[in-house]
Amino acid sequence: MIYNHFIFCISAFFLISMPASAAVNDVFPTDYIALKDGTLNTTFYLGHREQQGPYVNGHKLFNGRIDSDLAAVRLSYHMNVGEHYTFAPVAVMTWVNSSSGPNALSRAIGDETKGMTDLRLGGSFWFLRDFEKRQYGAVSLFAALPTGHYDEAQILNTGENRWKWILSGGLMFPVGDRLVIDLSPEIAWYGDNNDYLRHHRLEQEISYALTGYMRYRITPDFQLLTGAQINRGGATSIDGKDLNNAPENTRLSLGVLYLTPDRDQWQLRYSHDSSAEYGFKTSNEVILRLTTEF
């Protein structure tokens, strides 16, 4: 009986550790630059994430750990809409390999999972694109389809076995000759997972995120970046029982951006959570990103 209660409690905290403790669309600097008509933009990601917890009311319950390696590709095709606007359909595919420890946590949520995450499809519409002034504004709408690998017998999964809908915006503008600001608000809605631990129904409240970056252009081709992300909402319930476990976390980032002579773009970003109320706290995350155009 005590062990079953432990599993239920751990599951409640884990639910928000990966899908809702960060913005669903992980925004990077320059994501909201409109490209020329007919441009295929391809972005590759390699990353490693370390999470600790779970946390309850901002305090660590015990020393659990989840380590994840990821690889992803993002495809978008930019096309003019009239003389002043741009639209780009987007697809995002991600592969993840995650493992947990120590044994107590592994028995409760599963020791390992690997496979594709849920496919994300959508598009971005630019209502502002001033190439000369480097000012851009856009709105994006995405759906995450329940296509990822999901084992209903355990909690640790790459797929979520539910639909998600994400509405976000993007604004980019320079401040003087050296500084560039990127801002992106997000709101996400979640469908139900009716096969959570085989017999239970998982529901999740709307989540909100605000991501911002400031870039310093040392040269036109080499930039330093710093960023922050605030996440609110996203509390879950199981079989109608409210868990009141919104993550309420804040994420900080540092990185560099480099443009090659061929205009390929490399980004290296380090992130960690400075605070987290519930769920698993990201202690270290490193992502290497390559963006190229065709």
C-alpha positions as CSV (number, residue, x, y, z in Angstrom):
1,M,0.0,0.0,0.0
2,I,2.8,2.4,0.9
3,Y,4.7,1.5,-2.2
4,N,1.6,2.1,-4.4
5,H,1.1,5.5,-2.8
6,F,4.8,6.3,-3.5
7,I,4.4,5.4,-7.1
8,F,1.3,7.6,-7.5
9,C,3.1,10.5,-5.8
10,I,6.2,10.2,-7.9
11,S,4.1,9.9,-11.1
12,A,2.3,13.1,-10.2
13,F,5.6,15.0,-9.9
14,F,7.1,13.4,-13.0
15,L,4.2,14.3,-15.2
16,I,5.4,17.9,-15.5
17,S,9.1,17.2,-15.6
18,M,9.6,17.2,-19.3
19,P,6.5,18.2,-21.2
20,A,5.4,21.2,-19.2
21,S,8.4,22.5,-17.3
22,A,9.6,24.2,-20.4
23,A,7.9,25.8,-23.4
24,V,6.6,23.2,-25.8
25,N,8.3,25.0,-28.7
26,D,12.0,25.4,-27.6
27,V,12.7,28.8,-29.1
28,F,16.3,29.8,-30.1
29,P,17.6,33.2,-31.2
30,T,17.0,34.0,-34.9
31,D,14.0,31.5,-35.1
32,Y,11.7,34.4,-36.1
33,I,13.8,35.7,-39.0
34,A,11.7,35.6,-42.2
35,L,13.7,34.1,-45.1
36,K,13.6,34.8,-48.8
37,D,10.8,33.3,-50.9
38,G,11.4,29.6,-51.7
39,T,14.0,29.0,-49.0
40,L,14.0,25.6,-47.3
41,N,15.4,26.0,-43.8
42,T,16.8,22.9,-42.1
43,T,17.9,22.8,-38.5
44,F,19.6,19.9,-36.7
45,Y,19.9,19.6,-32.9
46,L,22.1,17.4,-30.7
47,G,21.7,17.7,-26.9
48,H,22.1,16.3,-23.5
49,R,19.9,17.1,-20.5
50,E,20.3,16.3,-16.8
51,Q,17.3,16.6,-14.4
52,Q,17.1,16.3,-10.6
53,G,14.2,15.9,-8.2
54,P,11.4,15.6,-7.9
55,Y,10.7,18.9,-6.2
56,V,7.6,19.7,-4.1
57,N,6.9,23.3,-3.1
58,G,10.4,24.3,-4.2
59,H,12.1,21.6,-2.1
60,K,13.8,18.4,-3.4
61,L,11.8,15.3,-2.3
62,F,14.8,13.1,-2.8
63,N,17.9,12.7,-5.1
64,G,16.3,11.3,-8.2
65,R,17.9,11.9,-11.6
66,I,16.8,11.6,-15.3
67,D,19.4,11.9,-18.0
68,S,18.4,12.4,-21.6
69,D,20.2,12.5,-25.0
70,L,18.3,14.0,-27.9
71,A,18.6,14.5,-31.7
72,A,16.1,16.5,-33.7
73,V,15.5,18.0,-37.1
74,R,13.3,21.0,-37.9
75,L,12.1,21.7,-41.5
76,S,10.5,24.9,-42.7
77,Y,9.8,26.3,-46.2
78,H,9.4,30.0,-46.5
79,M,7.1,31.5,-49.1
80,N,5.9,35.0,-49.8
81,V,2.3,35.9,-49.2
82,G,1.6,39.0,-51.2
83,E,4.3,41.7,-51.1
84,H,4.7,42.2,-47.4
85,Y,4.1,38.8,-45.6
86,T,5.7,35.4,-45.3
87,F,4.3,32.0,-44.4
88,A,6.3,28.9,-43.5
89,P,4.9,25.4,-42.8
90,V,7.0,23.7,-40.2
91,A,7.7,20.1,-39.1
92,V,9.7,19.0,-36.1
93,M,10.9,15.4,-35.4
94,T,12.8,14.5,-32.3
95,W,14.5,11.3,-31.0
96,V,15.2,10.9,-27.3
97,N,17.0,8.3,-25.1
98,S,16.2,8.8,-21.3
99,S,17.3,6.9,-18.3
100,S,16.5,7.3,-14.6
101,G,18.1,6.6,-11.2
102,P,18.5,5.6,-8.5
103,N,16.7,2.2,-8.3
104,A,13.8,3.6,-6.3
105,L,12.9,6.1,-8.9
106,S,13.5,3.7,-11.8
107,R,11.1,1.2,-10.2
108,A,8.5,3.9,-9.9
109,I,8.7,5.5,-13.3
110,G,10.7,3.1,-15.5
111,D,14.4,2.8,-15.9
112,E,14.8,3.7,-19.6
113,T,12.9,4.8,-22.7
114,K,14.0,5.7,-26.2
115,G,12.4,6.4,-29.5
116,M,10.7,9.2,-31.4
117,T,8.7,11.9,-29.5
118,D,5.4,13.3,-30.8
119,L,5.6,14.8,-34.2
120,R,4.9,18.5,-34.3
121,L,3.3,20.1,-37.4
122,G,2.3,23.7,-37.9
123,G,3.4,27.0,-39.4
124,S,4.5,30.6,-38.8
125,F,3.1,33.7,-40.4
126,W,5.1,36.9,-40.5
127,F,3.1,40.1,-40.2
128,L,6.3,42.1,-40.0
129,R,9.5,41.6,-42.0
130,D,11.8,44.6,-42.4
131,F,15.0,43.1,-43.9
132,E,16.9,46.4,-43.8
133,K,16.1,47.2,-40.2
134,R,16.3,43.6,-39.1
135,Q,12.8,43.8,-37.5
136,Y,10.5,40.7,-37.6
137,G,7.2,39.8,-36.0
138,A,5.3,36.5,-36.4
139,V,2.7,34.2,-35.0
140,S,2.9,30.4,-35.0
141,L,0.4,27.6,-34.5
142,F,1.4,24.0,-33.9
143,A,-0.2,20.7,-33.1
144,A,1.7,17.8,-31.4
145,L,0.4,14.5,-32.6
146,P,0.4,11.4,-30.4
147,T,2.8,9.6,-32.6
148,G,5.7,9.1,-30.2
149,H,6.8,5.9,-28.5
150,Y,4.6,5.3,-25.5
151,D,4.5,2.4,-23.0
152,E,1.3,2.6,-20.9
153,A,2.9,0.4,-18.2
154,Q,5.4,3.1,-17.2
155,I,5.7,6.8,-16.7
156,L,9.0,7.5,-18.4
157,N,8.2,7.9,-22.0
158,T,9.3,9.8,-25.1
159,G,5.7,10.2,-26.4
160,E,2.8,11.6,-24.4
161,N,-0.2,9.6,-25.9
162,R,-2.2,12.8,-26.2
163,W,-2.7,15.8,-28.5
164,K,-1.2,19.3,-27.8
165,W,-1.9,22.6,-29.4
166,I,0.6,25.5,-29.2
167,L,0.0,29.1,-30.0
168,S,3.1,31.3,-29.9
169,G,4.5,34.6,-31.1
170,G,7.9,35.9,-32.0
171,L,9.4,39.4,-32.1
172,M,13.0,40.3,-33.1
173,F,14.5,43.8,-33.2
174,P,17.9,45.5,-32.8
175,V,18.8,47.9,-30.1
176,G,21.6,50.1,-31.5
177,D,24.3,48.5,-33.7
178,R,25.4,45.7,-31.3
179,L,22.4,44.4,-29.4
180,V,19.5,42.3,-30.7
181,I,16.4,41.2,-28.7
182,D,14.3,38.1,-29.3
183,L,11.0,37.6,-27.5
184,S,8.5,34.8,-27.7
185,P,5.3,34.2,-25.6
186,E,3.5,30.9,-25.7
187,I,0.3,29.3,-24.6
188,A,-0.3,25.5,-24.8
189,W,-3.5,23.4,-24.5
190,Y,-3.4,19.7,-23.7
191,G,-5.6,16.8,-24.6
192,D,-6.2,13.9,-22.2
193,N,-4.2,10.8,-21.9
194,N,-6.7,8.0,-21.2
195,D,-4.1,5.3,-20.9
196,Y,-1.9,6.7,-18.2
197,L,-0.5,3.8,-16.3
198,R,-3.0,1.6,-18.2
199,H,-6.2,2.5,-16.3
200,H,-6.0,6.2,-15.4
201,R,-6.9,9.5,-17.1
202,L,-4.4,12.3,-17.1
203,E,-5.5,15.9,-17.7
204,Q,-3.4,19.0,-17.8
205,E,-4.3,22.7,-17.5
206,I,-3.2,25.3,-19.9
207,S,0.5,26.3,-19.6
208,Y,2.1,29.6,-20.4
209,A,5.7,30.6,-21.2
210,L,7.7,33.7,-22.1
211,T,11.2,33.3,-23.6
212,G,13.6,36.1,-24.2
213,Y,17.1,36.4,-25.5
214,M,19.6,39.3,-25.8
215,R,22.4,38.9,-28.3
216,Y,25.6,41.0,-28.5
217,R,27.1,41.1,-31.9
218,I,30.9,41.1,-31.3
219,T,31.2,40.9,-35.1
220,P,28.5,40.5,-37.7
221,D,29.3,36.7,-37.7
222,F,30.0,36.0,-34.0
223,Q,27.5,36.8,-31.2
224,L,27.2,36.1,-27.5
225,L,23.7,35.4,-26.2
226,T,21.9,35.2,-22.8
227,G,18.3,34.3,-22.2
228,A,15.6,33.5,-19.7
229,Q,12.3,31.6,-19.8
230,I,9.4,31.8,-17.4
231,N,6.9,28.9,-17.2
232,R,3.6,29.1,-15.5
233,G,0.5,26.9,-15.4
234,G,0.4,23.3,-16.5
235,A,-0.9,21.7,-13.3
236,T,-2.1,18.1,-13.8
237,S,-4.9,15.9,-12.5
238,I,-5.3,12.1,-12.5
239,D,-8.8,10.7,-12.7
240,G,-10.2,14.1,-11.8
241,K,-8.0,14.6,-8.7
242,D,-6.2,17.9,-8.9
243,L,-2.6,17.6,-8.0
244,N,-1.9,21.4,-7.8
245,N,1.6,20.8,-9.2
246,A,2.3,23.6,-11.7
247,P,6.1,23.7,-12.3
248,E,6.4,27.5,-11.9
249,N,10.0,27.3,-13.0
250,T,12.5,29.8,-14.4
251,R,15.2,28.8,-16.9
252,L,18.4,30.7,-17.7
253,S,20.6,30.3,-20.8
254,L,24.0,31.3,-22.1
255,G,25.5,30.6,-25.5
256,V,27.3,31.6,-28.7
257,L,26.2,32.0,-32.3
258,Y,28.5,31.8,-35.3
259,L,27.8,32.3,-39.0
260,T,30.1,30.5,-41.4
261,P,31.3,32.1,-44.7
262,D,28.7,29.9,-46.4
263,R,26.1,31.4,-44.1
264,D,25.4,28.3,-42.1
265,Q,24.6,29.1,-38.5
266,W,26.0,27.3,-35.5
267,Q,24.6,27.8,-32.0
268,L,25.8,26.3,-28.7
269,R,23.5,26.9,-25.7
270,Y,23.8,26.0,-22.1
271,S,20.7,26.1,-19.9
272,H,19.6,25.3,-16.3
273,D,16.6,26.0,-14.1
274,S,17.3,28.6,-11.5
275,S,14.1,27.6,-9.6
276,A,11.3,25.0,-9.8
277,E,8.3,24.5,-7.6
278,Y,7.2,21.0,-8.7
279,G,8.6,18.3,-11.0
280,F,12.1,17.7,-12.1
281,K,14.6,20.6,-12.2
282,T,16.9,20.8,-15.2
283,S,20.4,21.1,-13.6
284,N,22.3,21.0,-16.9
285,E,21.3,21.1,-20.6
286,V,23.7,21.6,-23.6
287,I,22.4,21.8,-27.1
288,L,24.4,22.2,-30.3
289,R,22.4,23.5,-33.3
290,L,23.2,23.8,-37.0
291,T,20.9,25.7,-39.3
292,T,21.4,25.7,-43.1
293,E,19.4,27.0,-46.0
294,F,18.7,25.6,-49.5
